[in-house]
Amino acid sequence: MPLRIHLVDFADMAVPGRKTVQPMLTRCPRVRLGLLAFALATFLFSDVAQGQLIDPLDAFPPRWSLDENDCDARITEQGHANDAGAEGGRCETVTMLMSHGTKAVLVYPIEPVRPIDALTASISVKGLSRGIRIGFRVRFPYLIDPETKRPASLLVYGSSYEHIGEFQRLGISDIEGDLKLKRVALRNQFGARSDVSSPYVDAVVMNAYGGPGNHTVRLDLLKIDAMVPLIDDLAAAHASGRSAEALTGTTTRDPNAYDSRRQTIGSLPAQARAVGAAFPVGRVTRILQHNGEPLAWVRSLGFDSIWMSQPPNASILSEAIAARMKIYAPAPSSPDDSLAPLLEPVAGWIVGGDRPMDSTNELDHAEDVRRLRQMPTRWQRPLVGCPVESFREYAAMLDAVVLDAPPRIRSLSSAATKSFRREQTIRMSGKPMAIGISGMANHVASLQTDAIAARIGTPSREGFQWHGMWRQVADALGDAPNAILIRSSVPLSGGTPLQQNRAMSLSFVNRFAAALEQWVSGATIDPQGELIHDLETDRPLYFAHRATTGSTTLIIMTSAMGRGDAAIAGDGKSIGIRLPPSDEGKLIWRLTHFSAERVTPQTDLGGTIVPIVSPDVVEVIAISDDISEAGKIANAAKRFARQAAMDRWQLTSEAIQRSELSWNQAVAARVVSRSAPNDLLQVAKASLESAEQLVRSGQSESSLRMSRRADAWCAKCNWMLQDALLEDVHPNTTFMTASSEPSPGRFVSSPPAIVGDFETQVAWSPLLKTPVNELATFAPSVVNQLGLRSRWGVNRISGGDFESQGSISRADALEREGWTLGRRHAKWAEAEAALIHRGAFSGNGALRLRVTPHGGDPLPGGYEGTCLMVRSPAVRMQTEGVVRIDAVVRTLGFANPHQGLLIYDSVGTQEMGVLVSDQPQWTPVTLFRQLGPDSTLHVMMEVIGGGEAIIDNIQVRTWETTANPTALLRPIDPTLP
């Protein structure tokens, strides 16, 4: 078919090296409106070429992947190489190991296009065996294959490879005739009533089978012409009222074929009904909360799916098909027939995206579920939601659930998180589970930090403390989830150094999860786990999860030395894992460096111990009595080792530079009382230099080992810097947790410290380190030299000393001053807020908050266990500035995970709240916040779970810089006093 439109306008796509030629209409200087309309109609409704794709196949990531085969084929190596005979110098190489069979199909996904004769594809191929063939994969969106649970597909082939050892150009075109014959074969296979309408081509394929053994194929310069996007035809058909079948040139619908608009779900053939689970079986699906990032790039980071906030449109569905990505999204309010052929990437509909799944919205969500269950068959998908309470009720409605991990700012231990999650999963009746984990720094703290940096003039932050996220992902894998959802409210593709740093960290963590997924998915989990202590101090160093699949047991260990986004690798100590008698005598491998390193256990009178030297933030040990398991583990990890090594080296390099700069600034500004740990930084630099050489030479396992050591020293330096920056906020105070682990500065909430922006924290330190009722004495500023004074102002909240007597629930002085009380779950527990005059921190009164369960069952933790809330009177600010909130608290009786007293403010919200539990002695809590002009602030307190909290001396002060006339006057006569 002749091409009647010249294709000249090139546009870069997200994948490097891949270019698509976009259509351009012929221009005429004097064209009438009617002629223009005719040209537009010709453009929409004629079988003409609308696009061309050119990919030189010379850049990362590799484009081709192995699809179907009947010879037990697997890719052993894939990359790029220089070849003098290639079209562009470099070409993609694929090495496969095959046995006896007939096919090993490689696929190159493209956006859905019309299967017309004008559609052509060509590629240069070089191999060592004849018979390699190029073709197209055609899918039928309304015909579900019962084996693959996906739309049925067929392959149409073109020319074959004959010149062994040389590059040969292979091509395919004129596929409509072959497609008609193969469509008849599909009806014979699936039945005469099968719906084979609206087919589309979604991939270029190549049967690269070359006989038993290893075979390498070189591929170069792929060209595809006359790509007519399916979405254009569907939109035109929808607008004109014509059928999509007539517009795309497909054969007339079989009169015996079913029509979803006329038949009920019960009358449809089995293969036409919506089938499949929300999450694929046998793997851990990695999902990214989507913020407009290109899907091909998202897939290159190791994600399988995206989580959307809006219903999908034709553009994102087409992009998902080309990128081989799945979509979880809210369902549209009314189905659009033009989108039905493109719904294959939709793996599930999200329920309750705009309203929380709590006890107050159960009826509304139940109504949404009923509506979604009644959608047309072609739109039926599993329903997924994110309940925060009423788990039994929502589990009955949904097909799969997402359980969000506790916010990292609350510093829950791995043991507490595992216990907290176990209580939730018990009430879900075995529904498939995804675990939601924040893939960014605390969002509200980030906004606060950006406002602080803009006000004081510090540069924007460039790094993300990703170790806390990695620790949470490893803890999640220890519970064998079906999927991991990475939460993100800021696009990863923003182009800033911070977003690039986040993208690299997510790439590394995804490779870690992918290397372990086949041993984690469906594994039997030890519900308790085990704490690994330091033999000298008995301090907990690691928490171990045990997951057993067949004869193999994975021990996933996460560092107990973590707070917020920060974590350190066992504090530089070697650890020993004591094995149970059932595991003694088995083979043991260490998987930390994306390899299987044999470990020799030590035996003493107490049993068998596995020694781990220089442990990482996350350690993985495999135990099995099958010697072949090492090869399987090594092959699974080797696929991801190269990219993981590059990511870890780059992340560590940037972290060391930031840490050294921050320490130098802190010491120069005299905001820390200790010298910089130059010895640790120098050791980290030396290790990183060795890692760089290993990365460049392709020794991934060795480079990971050196990068991990450098990263551990850098994380230790950052940990020390945060302690130094916060140590004077609560002088002469040491907080003790239930594990007897000192945690200085744990109950100080400073936004730059939370997000790890130490450069801004250094510049902000004079505010934090200036005691109440004293002038600023750190880092002399220009305003102080001009005779101005900076200090914390007077207390601006009324009733914070709780000197009145009585109950808040009665009309007493506190109520008149604006204190309010809220209760939840009255059926579960008795909630009481009262003023006491004995046992106060200072003065004659304090506020006591008490929650007592009605029955013998303990209350849950987290949002579900919040029973009592108190809000202070409003503090209004007309101008922007910094606010300091102080309180002293005691907590008693909070025994379950994720329970205690949550203290926060209306600006920082619960997302920046400080959780205080296991603190029987008076403990100071301080929050620092940056407020904008005309702001209103409330101090908020929530009791989570059953227990008692006593609060006293709540104060709210603003940072003031005012004139100091006394400093500008001096006596005229020196003899005068």
N, C-alpha and C positions, 0 to 999 in steps of 0.2 A: 504494500500500500504506500503511495507516495506521501512524503512529508510536505505539507502545504504551509507550515509555519516555521520560520527560521528561529532556531534556539541559540541565543547568544549571551544571555545574562547569567553569569556564574555567581553562586552564593555558597560560602563555606558552611558546612554543617558542623555539628558538635564533635564528630569523630575526626581526629587529625588525618589529613591526607585524603579525606573523602569529600568529593564535590558533587553538587547536583546542579544541573542546568535548568533554570526556571524559564517558563514560557514568556514570550514578549509578543504582543500583537503588532501586526504591521501598521505603521503610522501613515496617516495621510493629512497634509496640511489643511485641506478643505473637505471635510467630511460632514455630511448631514447627520442629524440625529437618528433618522430612520436607518441609514446605512450602518451607523455605529451599532444600533440595536441588532441589525441583521448579522453583523460581524460577531457580536457577543453571542448570539444564538448559535452561530456556526461553531464558535469556540467551545460552547458547552455541550452541544448535542452531536457533534460529528466525531468520527473515529480518527482523530489526528493525534500526532505525538504532542504531548504536553510537557515532557521532561526527559532529562538524560542524567544518568549517574556515572561518574568517572571516579574510580578509586585505584590509585597506584599500588595499594597494598604494601606500603613501605614504612609504616609507622605503627607504634604501639597504640592501642592493644591489638592483638590478632583478631581478624574479622571472622574467620571460618571456624566452625565448631562441628563436632561429630554428632550426628543425629541417629538415624536408624541404621542397624547393621544386623547381619545374620552370621557373623564370623568372630564373635567375641572381640571385636576391635576396641582398642583404647589408644588415645593419643599419649605417646611417651615423651614427645618434645615438640614445642611449637614456638616459633619466633621469627626473626627476620635475618636475611643473609644477603651479602653482595654476590652477584652473579653477572659475569661479563655478557652473557647472552640475554639477560632480562631487559625488558623495555625501559625501565627507569633506573637500572643499577641495583637497587635493593628490591627484594621480593619476599613474600611470606612463605615460610617453610613449615610443613606439617609432617611429622613422623608418627606412624601408627604401627602398632603390633597387632597382627591379624592371624587367624587360623583359617581352616577351610570354610568356604562360603561363597557367596555371589555378590554381596554388596557391603560397602562401608561408605555411607552417604555423608558428605560434608555439606553444610548449609551456610549460606550468606543471607541473613534476613534483610528484607527491604520493606518499605511501606506498602500497604495493600494496593495493587494496581490491577487494571482490567486485563483479562486473558485474551488479548487480541492478536491477530497475525502480525501486526506491525511491531509488537513487542519483541525485542531482540536482546541477546546478551552474548558477550564474547570475552574470552580470557586467555592469557598465555599460560601454558602448562608445560612442566618438565618433570619427567619421571623415568623409572626404570622398568616399566611394564606397560603393555598395550591395554587398550580397553577402557581407559579413563574417559568418562562421558560427562558432558555438561547438560543441565536441564533446568526446568522450573518446577517449583512445588505449588500446586493449586489446591486451595482449601475450599471446603463447602461448609459455610458457617452454620447451616441449619441441620446438618447431619452429624450426630455425635457418635464417634467410634466407641463402642462399649469397652474396648480394651485400654485405649489410651485416655479415655474420658475427655478427649479434645475433638474439635471438628475434624471430620474425615478429610484425608488429603490423598492426592495421587501425584505421581512424578511423570513429567513429560520430558523426554531426553532429546538431545540434538546430536552433534557430531562427536566422534570418539578419537582418542589419542592413538597415534601410530608411530611417530618418529621417536624412538627410545633414545634418551640421553640428550635430546634437543628441545628447545622451546617450540611449541606448536600452538597456533591460535585455534581455539575451539569456539563454536558458536551454536546458537539455537534461535529459531524463529518459526513463524507459521505454525502456531500450536493449536489453532481452533479445530482443525480436522482431527488431530489425535485426541483432543479433549472430548469431542463428541463420542468417539468410540469408547474412551475410558469411562465416560459418564454412564454408558450402558452397563459396563462392568460393575460400576458402583451399585446400580440398581439391582443387578443380579446378586451382589454380595449382601446388601442391606435390605432388600425388598423393593417391590415395585412402587410402594407408596413413599419411598424415601424422597425427601425434599432436597434436590440438588440445585436449587436456584441460588442466584447471587454469588457465584464463585469468584475468587480473586487469587492472584499470585502473590505470595508473601515471602518467597525466598528463591534465590538462585542455588541450585544444588549441583553436586558433583559426586558421582560414584567413583571413588578412588580405590576400589578393591584391586589388589595386585597379587593375590595369592598369599599363602602362609608365610609368616615371618615379618620382619621389619621393612617398611616401605616409606620412603620420603618423597613427598610431592612438593614442587615449587610452583607458586602461583603468583602471577604478576598482571597488572593493568586490567582490571575488570571494567567493562563498559556495558551499560544497559541503556537502550534507546527506546523511545516511544512509550515512556511510563505515563499512563493516564491514571491519576489517583482515583481510587474507588470513591472517595468521599465527595469528589466533584459530581460524579454521576448520581450518587444517592441524594445529595442536596438538590440537584436539578430535578430529579424524579419527584422528590417531596414537594418542591415548589410548583411543578407543572401538573401534578396529579397523575403522571404516567407511572407505570409500574417499573420498578428497578430492573426486572428481567427484560422488559422490552427495550429499555434504554441501554443496557449493557450488552445487548445482542445475544443473550442466552436463549436457549430453546424454550418453547412454550411449556408452562408448568403442567405436569402430569395431572389430568383431571382426578385421578385417584389419590394424589398426594394430599396430605393434611394441610389445613390452614389454621393457624393459631388464633385467628380472629373469629373463626366460626365454631371451633371445636373446644371442648372443655379439656382440662388437664387430664382427667381420668380417661378420656377417649384417645389420647395421643399414643403413638407407638412408643415403646420403651426407650429406643435409642434417641428419641426427640426430646425426652424430658431432661430437665436440668439435673445433672449428676455431678459427683465429685465432692470433696471435702474443702473446707475453707483454706486449709494449709496442706500442702503435699505430704504424703506419708513417706517416712524414711529419710527426712532431711530437716534441717532447721532453717526455715525461710527467714531471710533478712530483709526487713521492710524499712523504708525511709519515709518519714513524713515529708510530703512533697511541697516545695515552695517555688515551683517554676523552673527547676533545674532540668537541663536536657537529659532525656532518659538514657541515651547511649552513654553519656558520661557517668550518670548514676550507676549504670551497670558496670562500668569499668572500675568503680570503687568497691565492687563486690556485693551489691544489693541485687535482690531478685524481684522486689516488688516496691510499690509506692503506696502511701496512705494519703488520700486526698481529702480536702475539706469541702469540695464542690462536686456536683455530679459530673461525670466525664463527658466531653464533647467529642466530635468526630476527629478533631486534630490530635488530641492526646491518645485516643484509642488507636489511631493509625500509627502514631509514634511508638506506642507500646508494642504493637505487633512487630514493627521493624527492629526494636531494641530487645525483643524477647523478654519483656517485663510484664508482671502481673499488676493488677490495679485493685485496690480496696478503696471504695468511694461511696458517698451517700447516693442513694437511688434518686432518679428524677421524680418529680411529683406526678408526671404523666409520661408513659413510654413514648418515644419518638420512633416511628417505624423506620425512618431512614438510618438510624443507628444500629438496628438489629443485626446486620451482617458483621459489624465490627466489635461485638460484645465479647468475643473470645478471650481477650486479656482480663476481663473483669472476673476476679476470683471470689469476691464477696461484696455484699452491700453493707455499709456501716449504718448501724442504728444509733440514734441519739447523738449525732455529731454536733448539734447546736444546743443540746440540753444535757446536763449531767445525769448519769444513770444512778440516781439516789432514790431514797424511799418516797420522796415527794412527787416524783415524775413517773412512777410505775404505770399508772393508767394511760398516760400519754404515750409512753413507749410501747405498751401493749397494743394500742390502737395502730401505731406505725407498723408494728410487726404484722398485724392482721392485714394491713393494706399491702405490704410487700409480699406476703404469702399468696395474695390473690392477683399478682401481676401476671401478664401473659407468660406462657411457658418459656419462650425464648429469653425472657428477662429474669427467669428464676435463678437465683444464686444463693449460696449460704449467707446467713445473717451473722454479722460480727458486731460486738459492742464492748464498751469499756466500763463495766459496773464498778462503782466505788463502795456500794453497800447493797444489802438485799440480794446477795449472790445467788441464793437458791431460786428466788423469783425470776431473776434475769437469766439464769442458766436454763430455766425451763422455756424461755422465749427464744433464746439464741442458739445458733449452731456452733459458735466458737466465741471465746471471750479474750479480752486483753486485760492483764493485770499490771498496772503501773508500779514499778519499784518505788520505794519511799524516796523522797528528795534527798540527794546526797548531802545537802546542807545540814540535815539532822543527824548525820554521822552515826547511823545505825550500823552495828557490827554485822558481819556476814552470818553469824549464828542467829542473831535476832531477825535478820531479813529472811532467812530460811524458815524459821519458826513462824513468822508472820505470814509468809506466803503459803505455808502448809495449811494454816487455819483457813485461808481463803479457798484453796483448791479442794479441800474436803467438802465444802458446800457447793461445789460446781458440778458434782455428779459425773466426773470424768469427761467433761467437755474439752475439746481441743483448746490449748492455751497458748497465747502469745504473751510475752513479758515486755512491757514498755519501759524504756530507759532513755533518759535525757542525753542527747548527743551534743550538748552545748553547755556552756557555763550558765549558772542561774540567770534566767532571763531578766527578772526585775533588778537583780544586782548588777547586771550588765548595763541596763538603762541608767541606773544610778551612777555607775562608774563613768559612763560616757558623759553624763551631765557634770560630774565632778571634774573630769579631765578637761572639758570645755571651759569650765569656770576658772580653773587655776592654770591652764595652759600646758598641760602635759600631753605628749603624743598619744595617739590612739593605740590600744593594746594590740599586740601582734601574735600572742600565743594563747593556747588553750591547755589547761592542765587535764590531760586526757587519761591519766592513770586511774582516777576514780571511776570514770566510765568503763574502762577496761575491766576493773575489778567487779563492777556490777554485772557486766556481760558474762564474766566467768562464773559469778555466783548464780546467774540465771541458767547457764548451761548445766550447772550442778543440779538443777531441778528438772532437766530433760524437757524443755518447752518445745512446742511445735514451731514457734516462730519468735523472733526478737524484733520489736518495733523500736526504731530509733526516733525519738521525739526531737523535733527541731522547728523553731518558729522563725528562723532567719535562713535565707537561701545559702546553700553551700557554694554556689557559683557566683558569689558577689565580687570575686576578683581581688579582695583585700587580703593582706598577709594572714589575718586572723582566720578567714574562711578557708584559705588554702591549708593552713595548719590543721583546722578541723577536718577537712577532707582527707588529708593524709592519715590522721589518727583513726578515722572511721575505716579507711582502706586497710590499715593494719589489723584493726579489731575484727573486721569482716573476714580477713584471711585466716585469722586465728580460729574463728568460729567454724569456717568452712572446712578447715583441716580436721576438725573433731566431730563434725555433725553425724557421720555414719555410725560412730560409737556412742553418741549422745542420744540421738533420736530413738525413742521407744525403749530406752534403757530402764533397768530397775534401779530405783534410787534409794539410798540410805536416808530415811527421813530425819535422822538426827544430825549427822555429820560429826566432826571431831575437831577439837581445838588442839593445836600443836604448840606446846609451851617451850620457853627457853629453859634448858636444863639447869642453868646457874641461878636465874632470878625468878623462875616459874611464871614469867610474864608471857601472855599469849602472843605468839608470833604469826601463826597462820591458822586458817580454818580450812579443813579438808572436806570436800564432797566426794562421795563414792557413787559411781554409775557403772552398772554391770550389764554387758551385752554379750550373751553367749558365754564363752570361756574367758572373756577379757573384761578386766575391771579398770576403769579410769579413775584416778584420784586427782581431782582438780582442786588445787590449793590457792587461796587468795590471802594476801597480806592482811594481818590484823592491825598494822600500823597505818591507818588511814583516817582522814577527816575531810569531809567535803569532797572537793575534786582532787585533793592531794593524797598520795600514798607513797610509801617508801618500801624498798625491797628488803623486808625482814631486818632492817636496821643493821645491815652488814654482817649478820650472824649466819653460820651454817646450821642447818636443822636436820633432825632425824625423825623419820616416820616409822613408828612401830607397827609391824604387820600382825594381823590376827593369825592364829595357827592355820587357818584354812588357806592362807596365801603363802605360807612358808614353802620354800623349795621351787617356786614358780620363777619364770623369767621376768625381768623388770627392765623397763626402758624409760628414759627421760625424754620428753617430747618438747621441751622448752624452746629449742632452737629450730623448730620446724624440721626435725629429724628424729630418728629413733636411736638414742645413745644408750648403749647397754650399761646398766648400773649393777655393781656387785654389792649385795647386802652384807651387813655385819651381824654376827650372832654373838650374844652374850647370855648370861644366866637369865635375863629377863625376857629373852625372845629374839626376834629378828628385827633389825633396824635398817631402813634405807637411808643412807646419808645423802644430803643435797648440799653441795658447796655453792656459795654465793647465789642464793635463790633470787629469782626475779619477783616482780610484783605478783605475777600469776605463774604458778608452776603446774605442770601436768605430768603425771606418772602413769604408765600403762603396766599392768600385771596380767600375765597370761601363761598358761602351760602349753600353748601352741607356738612352736618356734616360727611358723610362717607368718604369725601376726606382725612381727617386726617389719617384714617386707610390705605388708599391706599399709601399715601406719606410715612407713617411710615414703611410699609412693603417693599416698594421699597428701602428705605434708609437702613433698617436693614440688607439687604443682603450684603452691603458693609461696614457696620460700624466697624466690627471687624478688618478687614485688614487696613482700614483707620486710626483707632486708633493706631494700631501698627506702621504704617508708620509715623504718625504725632509725636508720642512720640519719635521715634528713630531720626527723623530729628531734632527735637528740642533739644534733648540731645546732639547730635554732635555739633549743632550750638552754644549752650551755652559754651561748652568747647573751641571751637575755638574763640569765642568772648572774653572770659576771658583771654585766652592766648595772644591774639592780644593787648588787652588793657594793660596788664602787660608789654609787650615788648615796646609798644609805650611810656608808662610813664617812664620806665627804660632808654630808649634811649633818652628821653627828646625831642622828636619830636612833642609832643603835649603840649599845654599850660594849659590843664585842667586835673583834676584828674579822675581816672577811676570811672564809675558809679557803685560802688560796691553794693549800696543799691538795684538798679534794678537787678543786677545779682543775688544777694542773694534771692530776691523775686522770680525770675525766677527759681532758683534751688529748692526752697521750693515747688513751684507749680509743678515742674517736678517730685519731689519725690512722691507727692500725685498721680500724673498721673501714675507713675510706678506701685504703689500698685493697682490702679484701672484696669490697663491693665492686670496685672497678675490675677486678680479676675474675668476678663471677663466683666467688666462694661464699655462697649465701649463708651456709650454716656457721662458718667461722666468723663472718662479719656480724651476724646476729649476736653471737656470743660477746664480741668486743663492744658492739653498740649497747647491748644490755648492761654491761658493766659501767660504761660511761654514763648511761641514763640513770643508773642507780646512784652514782655519786652526785649527779646534778640534782636529782630529786631530794637527796639528803640536804644539799646546800639550800634549796628552796624551802624545805621544812624548817631549817634553822633560821632562815631569814624571816619567815612568817612569825616564828616564836619571838624573835628579837623585836619585831615591829609592834607586837601586841603585848609584850611582857610588862610594860609599865602602866597599862590601863587599869589593872587591878593589882597594885603592888602588894607584896607580902601575902599573897593568896595563892594557894595551890588547890586545884580541884581534884577530887578523887572519884573515879568511877567505881562501878561495882567490881570491876576486874583489878582494882588497885593499881591502875595505870595512870600516872600523872598526865594531865592534859592542860597545860598552861594556855590561857587565852581562849578556852573552848566556848565560853559564853560571852564573847565579844563579837558583835555583828558589824563589820565594816565592809561596805560593798567592794572596794578595790581588793581587799584581802580575800574575799569570798571568790572572786573571779580570777585571782592570781595576777592582777595588774600591780606588781610591786613598785613600778616606777611612779604610778599615781599615788600608791599608798605611802611611799617615802615623802612625797611632797605634801601629803595630807596628815602626816604623823604629828605635827605640832598641835593639831586639834585633839587628837586622841590622847596625847601624852600630857596635856595640860589638865591638872586636877581641877575639880570644881572649886570655885571661890579663889582661884589663883590666876595670876597673869601668865601669858604664854612665855615660856623660858627657853623653848627649843627653836632652833633655826631662825635667828633674828631676821626680820623682814624689813622692807622699806617703810611700812606703816609704823613699826615700832621706832625706827630711827627718826621719824618725823614727829615723834611725840604722841603717837596714838597708842591705844591699848587694845589688846585682844584678850578676851576671856569668855568663859561661859556665863551667861546672864542668870537672872533670877529664875526660880522655879515657876513655870507658867501653868501648872495643872493644879486644880483645887481638890482637896480631899485625899491626896495621894499618901498622906501619913496615916490615914484611917484612925484618927483619934476619936471619932464619934462612936457611939455604942448602939447596938441594935442589929437589925437584919436589913440587908439591902432590899429585900422584898417588901418592906413596909415603907410608908412615906416618912422617911427620916431625913437627916441632913444630907446624906450621901445622894439620895435620890434627887433632892432639890438641887444639888450641885451637878447633876447630869450623868451620874453613873447608872448604867442599865445592865440588865441581866437577861440571859436567854437560856432556855433548856431544850434538850432533845431527848428522845427515847424515854419518856416518862414510864413506859411499861417495863423497861429493862432495869432502871436504876433510880434511886433517890438522889437528886442533886440539891446541894445546899450551899449557899453563900452567906456567910455571917461575919460580923465584926467581933473580934475577941480582944480582951484587955489583958490577957496573961500570955506570956511567951512571945511578945513582940520583939522585933529587932531593936527598936528604939522607941521612946515615948510610951504611951499607954494603950496603943491599939494596933491591930493588924487585921488583914483580910484573910479569912480561911475559906477555901473552896474544897468541898468534899463531895465525892461521888461514891455511892454504895450500891452494889448490885442487889436486886431483889431476891434472886435465887442463888443457888450454889455455883452456877456456871460463871466463870470470869468474863468480863467484858472484852470485846475485841479491841485492837489497836487501830491507829490511823484515823481517817475521817469517819469511818463507821463507828468508832468508839467515842467520838466527841459528844459529850452529854451536857456540858455546862460551859457557858461563854459569858464573859464580863467585858463591857466596853466603858472606857473612861469618858469624861467630858471632852468637848472639842477644844483643841488649841489651834487658833487661827493665826496665820502669818500673811502679812500684806506684801512683803518683799521676799525674794528668794534667799535661801541661806541654809545653814547646817543645823541640825537638831540632834541633841543627845538625850537619850531616854535611859534612865537608870532605875533599877529596882533590886531588892534583895529578896530571895525566895528560899523556901525549904520544901522538899517533896518527900512524901512517905507513902509506901504501900503500892507503888506502881510496879507490878511484878512481871507483866507480860510485855512482849516486844512492841515497839512503837507506841508507848504510852508515856504519859507525864504531863507536865505543864508547858503548853506552847505559848510563848510570849512573842508578840509581833506588834505591828502598827498598821494603820490603814493605808499608809503609803507603800511600805514594803510588802504588805499582805502576808498571808500564810506562807507564800513561796520563800520569804526570807525570815520566817519565824525561827526562834531559838527554842529547842526542845530540852527541857530540864527534867531529868528523872534520876532516881538513885542519889539524891543530894540531901541527906538528913540534916546537914549543918547549913547555917546561913550562907548563901552563895550570891555574890553580886552578878547582875546581868546588865549589860550595856549595849544599846543599839545606837548606831550613828546613821543618820539619813540626810540626804540632800533634797530639799524641798524647793519647788518653784514658787513664783509669786501667787498670791491669793490662794494659798493652800490651807486645807483643814486636816488636822491630824488627831487620831484617836489612838490610845494605847489599848491593845486587845489582849485578852488572856483566854485560853481554852484548856479545859481539863479533858484529856484523852485517856479513856479507860477508868478503872476503879482505883481510887487512891485519894490522897489529901495533899493540898498545897497551901502554904501560908506565904502571903505576899506583904511586903512593907516598903515604905519609903520610895514610892513611885515618883519620879521627878522628870520633868521635861524642860530642857534648857536650850537656848539658841546661842550660837556663836556670835559675839558682838565685837565690833571694832568701832570705838567711839573716841572722841577727842579727849585728851588728858591735859587740861590747861596747866596743872601743877608742874608737869614735866617741862613746860616752855618758859616758866618764870624763874629768875634767879635774883638775889639781892644786888642792888646797885653798889652798896658799900660792903666790901668783903668782911668787915668786922661785925656786921649785923648778922644775927642768927637767921 
